[in-house]
Amino acid sequence: MKIVVHFLFLIALAFTPFTANAVVVNFDNVAAGSNLVGNLLIGSGVSFTTGTIPNAVAVGDTITLSSPDPHFDIFGNVDAISPPNFAVAHSGGFNDLLISFTLPVTFVSVTSDDSPQEAADVIRLLALAPTGSPNQFMVLALDSKSDNAVSAPANLLSVTLGGPSFSFALFQTTTEQEGFDDLTFVPVPEPATLLLLLSGLGGLAALRHTRRQIS
């Protein structure tokens, strides 16, 4: 009877959508500094590349990341949403920050740094798919906000796709350097996880069949 119950449980689990836990990177576990190597936080499932894309961008556009530099900066000051640190593109100015995920994701959000003195300028978060050409991507989704917002939801940028996952996002500035904190993303479970489940189902089915033959 226990075998049957476990078997039915795993069948139900197999047809239940897999949802991985959200990962939050607040940049507080590393020392603030400039010209930091882009894969510094690869253990958290993410790496960074500084570059630039055109200011005018829309869903469906094909964009190219110019002057890619596998570095980024971390600022340590009171403008962080979760003090003391937040992330920025290397060398400031009009640079944008490409975010690469170790596993494909279905959701990404960032919170813009808290600096109420600045003028209202456009910032964006883009979900991207590589085209196959070097440093070239298609825009799958985007969210635009103003960088002078200091409270939610106005300072929260997020992109999500209900169907296909994506492995790249980009934090875009349009007029001046801007940073973000509390990078949050939801990775898709690895195929090995699904394979393990299917193996369990197969094993239980075989065990049940064997017990029937013995009895």
Secondary structure, DSSP 8 states (H G I E B T S, - for coil): -HHHHHHHHHHHHHTS------EEE-STTS--EEEEETTTTGGGTEEEEEEE--S---TT-EEE-EEEESEEEEEESTT-SSTTEEEEETT-TT-EEEEEEEEEEEEEEEEE---TTS---EEEEEEEEE-SSTTEEEEEEEEEEETT--STTTTEEEEE-SSS-EEEEEEEESSS---EEEEEEEE---HHHHHHHHHHHHHHHHHHHHHHHH-
